[in-house]
Amino acid sequence: MEGRVLVVEDDVSIREVTALGLRRAGFRVDTAGDGRQALVTWRAHPVDLIVLDVMLPAMDGLEVCREIRRTSQVPILMLTARTDTLDVVVGLECGADDYLRKPFDLPELVARVRSVLRRVSAPTPSRAIAVGDLEIDPGAFVVRRDGREVELTATEFRLLLELARRPGQVFTRELLLDLVWNHRFLGDSRLVDVAVQRLRAKVEDDPAHPQRIRTVRGAGYKLSGG
């Protein structure tokens, strides 16, 4: 079996088809039809990944994501309506690792789930990396700034680690999509931009005028070693 997935979707037909497709792909699947049920199920049965719809009764997906992120870094793949651009951005800001627009094809969902699980289970180098006043310890999954620990999501940690491996190098959004999200297809650069914004809020003195994670106009981002 490939892992355990919780599918949270209030539309019965979508929920059942999604669960069936994931089971056929080798996953164990739990389901929930609303936000509160999702939290109850997740707490009772730990999973490897959550497929979470934004629009849910009782408690929406964004609230569920925020609540989970208080105590857990379990990967979350958000499902959003095709026209809800704001939901995409807010979902990522709440700590979602990735998103998929509805309607979606089951093979794409399965591929995206496997991609997320691959990157969270991929081995990381154990040697700590120091860039300026930042210290990244991949083995302990810890980042310190001026000796004080910085709390990052798994995606933010992987993003910082990739930048820190080659300080001063400019990373295009497309390259970061590949390295951090394993998107070997045309992805959405908002994944990168929102993650960078969240990371800056935690490692910059003034996120509005970043000195560590710099934007290179027309190219991408780089981590300053100064």
Backbone hydrogen bonds, N-H to C=O, Kabsch-Sander energy under -0.5 kcal/mol:
donor,donor_aa,acceptor,acceptor_aa,energy
2,E,26,G,-2.3
3,G,26,G,-0.5
5,V,28,R,-2.9
6,L,49,L,-2.2
7,V,5,V,-0.6
7,V,30,D,-2.9
8,V,6,L,-0.6
8,V,51,V,-3.2
9,E,7,V,-0.6
9,E,32,A,-2.1
12,V,10,D,-0.7
15,R,11,D,-2.8
16,E,12,V,-2.7
17,V,13,S,-2.4
18,T,14,I,-2.6
19,A,15,R,-2.5
20,L,16,E,-2.4
21,G,17,V,-2.6
22,L,18,T,-2.3
23,R,19,A,-2.4
24,R,20,L,-2.5
25,A,21,G,-1.1
26,G,23,R,-1.6
27,F,22,L,-2.5
28,R,3,G,-2.7
30,D,5,V,-2.7
32,A,7,V,-2.1
35,G,57,P,-1.6
38,A,34,D,-2.0
39,L,35,G,-1.9
40,V,36,R,-2.1
41,T,37,Q,-2.8
42,W,38,A,-2.8
43,R,39,L,-2.3
44,A,40,V,-1.7
45,H,41,T,-2.4
48,D,4,R,-2.7
49,L,4,R,-1.2
50,I,75,P,-2.2
51,V,6,L,-3.0
52,L,50,I,-0.7
52,L,77,L,-2.6
53,D,8,V,-2.2
53,D,51,V,-0.5
54,V,79,L,-2.1
56,L,54,V,-1.0
59,M,57,P,-2.7
61,G,54,V,-2.8
64,V,60,D,-2.2
65,C,61,G,-2.6
66,R,62,L,-2.3
67,E,63,E,-2.4
68,I,64,V,-2.5
69,R,65,C,-2.4
70,R,66,R,-0.6
70,R,67,E,-0.9
71,T,68,I,-1.5
72,S,68,I,-2.3
77,L,50,I,-3.1
78,M,76,I,-0.6
78,M,98,D,-2.6
79,L,52,L,-2.5
80,T,100,L,-2.0
82,R,102,K,-1.2
84,D,81,A,-1.6
85,T,83,T,-1.8
88,V,84,D,-1.3
89,V,85,T,-1.9
90,V,86,L,-2.9
91,G,87,D,-2.6
92,L,88,V,-2.1
93,E,89,V,-2.3
94,C,90,V,-1.7
95,G,92,L,-1.1
96,A,91,G,-2.1
97,D,76,I,-2.0
98,D,76,I,-1.4
100,L,78,M,-2.5
102,K,80,T,-3.5
109,L,105,D,-2.0
110,V,106,L,-2.9
111,A,107,P,-2.4
112,R,108,E,-2.4
113,V,109,L,-2.7
114,R,110,V,-2.5
115,S,111,A,-2.1
116,V,112,R,-2.4
117,L,113,V,-2.4
118,R,114,R,-2.5
119,R,115,S,-2.0
120,V,116,V,-1.8
121,S,117,L,-1.3
122,A,118,R,-0.9
129,I,136,I,-3.0
131,V,134,L,-2.6
134,L,131,V,-2.2
135,E,144,R,-2.7
136,I,129,I,-3.4
137,D,135,E,-0.6
137,D,142,V,-3.2
139,G,126,S,-0.5
141,F,137,D,-1.1
142,V,137,D,-1.9
143,V,150,V,-0.6
144,R,135,E,-2.7
145,R,148,R,-3.2
146,D,133,D,-2.4
148,R,145,R,-1.9
150,V,143,V,-3.4
152,L,150,V,-0.7
157,F,153,T,-2.5
158,R,154,A,-2.2
159,L,155,T,-2.3
160,L,156,E,-2.5
161,L,157,F,-2.6
162,E,158,R,-2.3
163,L,159,L,-2.1
164,A,160,L,-2.6
165,R,161,L,-1.6
166,R,162,E,-0.6
166,R,163,L,-0.7
168,G,223,L,-1.8
169,Q,166,R,-2.0
171,F,169,Q,-0.5
171,F,221,Y,-3.4
172,T,170,V,-0.5
173,R,219,A,-0.5
176,L,172,T,-2.2
177,L,173,R,-2.5
178,D,174,E,-1.7
179,L,175,L,-2.9
180,V,176,L,-2.9
181,W,176,L,-0.8
181,W,177,L,-0.9
182,N,178,D,-0.8
183,H,177,L,-2.2
184,R,182,N,-1.3
187,G,185,F,-0.8
189,S,187,G,-0.6
191,L,188,D,-1.8
193,D,189,S,-2.6
194,V,190,R,-2.7
195,A,191,L,-1.7
196,V,192,V,-2.7
197,Q,193,D,-2.2
198,R,194,V,-2.4
199,L,195,A,-2.4
200,R,196,V,-2.8
201,A,197,Q,-1.8
202,K,198,R,-0.6
202,K,199,L,-1.2
203,V,199,L,-1.5
204,E,200,R,-2.3
209,H,206,D,-2.2
214,R,212,R,-0.9
214,R,222,K,-2.6
216,V,220,G,-3.0
217,R,215,T,-0.8
219,A,216,V,-2.7
220,G,216,V,-1.9
221,Y,171,F,-2.3
222,K,214,R,-2.0
224,S,212,R,-3.7
224,S,222,K,-0.6
